[in-house]
Amino acid sequence: MLPESTNGTGGGGLAVPMDWLCAEYAADDVMRTSGLVEPGSLEFRAGLRTLALTILLSGAGTADWLRLTAHDHPWSAWVDARLETAAAGPPDADLALARDTWRRLRATELRAADLAGLAGLAGVDESRQVWLPAWRLGVALGHLALHLC
């Protein structure tokens, strides 16, 4: 017999992280549709997970996702604050996946073009490679993917 709960809200059954799965599905659709990076690559996964976190934690529409992933938005501080606020509530399968994803995005570094040139609108010198936290590259890729979709 299947548990009555499909989202971790009832009767001690299996907690299925439906909000996280929906956010990840939407992020995957945006990343694939944009065609920015090869699906399955580390860059794709960074963009997908960053965008999934944005979708899950914002609870808003595409316009807000664009604002939240903009270059001048303090995305990492926003994620920390949202996860801290959510910690006050009951344990949740969706939030457990979000916290684990955030921990991995902070712990992983990727070699990529130096994105610092974007701030001065001088452009990005793709020949200059630096190590970036996965979330930083993911935010930029997610933002561009949203614009392209």
Buried (B, 14 or more C-beta within 10 A) or exposed (E): EEEEBEBBEEEEBEBBBBBBBBBBEBBBBBBBEBEBBEEEEBBBBBBBBBBBBBBBBBEEEEEEBBBBBEEEBEBBEBBEEBBEEBEEEEEBBBBBBBBEBBEBBBEBEBEBBBBEBBEEEEEBEEEEEEEBBBBBBBBBBBBBBBEEE
